[in-house]
């Protein structure tokens, strides 16, 4: 191999779908490499007397074929690509020699200099695969390659590394869940779509800090200030989405939490569908679980709560418009999470107690969860109305009712 060492490696992308790939060794290296080979559609044969539980699960699921023995000469017959990754140097050398004879590209986890192929540090971002490869044997630095890979992929995902599209984009709307408030809690896909947007229609409860990162040419529309009042606001928002999309713009509807958790996301998706406009839904982290978590409250806990229920509190229990079965909720033993219920918490607590919930049931109100202004106020069902008034708890706040409130403070 010495005559090859002076020349840099030639990068290439292998199309392995339906082609035989042999992996020798079922340890940690195989566990890391197999998912990408499976995703590539390769016909994978694992040769190893043992395997990690994760690799064994891949075999049980039918994703790979497992020959439960050590390597034997001839295992690489009709093979396009081989990964040699055992702790047996003699077996690795023999397999590598067979690969050389059969002209099979072969990666060696124990000796890169003896291999005929190297595995680059790879990452993916929306249809693009980034592969970073150190081209010289003497200067191979896998950690640096991985760090470069991570930096490039992160830049593509969050938009800090601009990669403009040169083909015509299909206009459409993305309904993006922005998470509970902390800008770091938006999904990677949501952040990337924001970076590619021409128009952003943002909710008041969306992660506002992300708007400051948008380029100057992006038009930001505050949905909370769209005219014609609360009753007409949703219809006007729908019309704005349709209008900008039909103008050929890439539109992001940025919402707090998840678009389909009390976010009217389906109403907007239906309006777009009726207008013939493509719509992408990007789920977000719901405040119903993330805000309690940020305040140290698990919505479920072994031996305490085996279920949690999320309800809207924007309509009082005695309001004829309410769709919540409050008497049934009072009988549940698990956790009750109430969104949009700060101004109705007195009536909610009174109704739950009237239908059997103990007045001593712990309650926590978490205001502006996950943000720098987060604060937690604790009470019980019997005291929460007065406590919330005295502490001047204001929306947005998530209310958690149940024994899980005291789990972290015991």
Secondary structure as UniProt FT lines:
FT   HELIX           2..5
FT   TURN            17..18
FT   STRAND          20..24
FT   HELIX           28..39
FT   TURN            40..41
FT   STRAND          43..47
FT   HELIX           53..60
FT   TURN            61..62
FT   STRAND          65..67
FT   TURN            73..78
FT   STRAND          81..84
FT   HELIX           89..102
FT   STRAND          105..108
FT   HELIX           112..114
FT   STRAND          121..125
FT   TURN            126..127
FT   STRAND          128..132
FT   TURN            138..139
FT   HELIX           142..158
FT   STRAND          172..177
FT   HELIX           183..185
FT   HELIX           188..196
FT   STRAND          199..202
FT   TURN            204..205
FT   HELIX           208..213
FT   TURN            216..217
FT   STRAND          219..222
FT   HELIX           223..225
FT   HELIX           229..246
FT   TURN            247..248
FT   STRAND          250..255
FT   TURN            259..260
FT   HELIX           265..274
FT   TURN            275..276
FT   STRAND          279..282
FT   HELIX           287..294
FT   TURN            295..296
FT   TURN            302..304
FT   STRAND          308..312
FT   TURN            317..318
FT   TURN            320..321
FT   HELIX           326..331
FT   STRAND          335..339
FT   HELIX           342..344
FT   HELIX           345..354
FT   TURN            355..356
FT   TURN            359..360
FT   STRAND          362..367
FT   TURN            368..370
FT   TURN            372..373
FT   STRAND          375..380
FT   TURN            381..383
FT   HELIX           384..390
FT   TURN            391..392
FT   STRAND          397..401
FT   HELIX           403..409
//
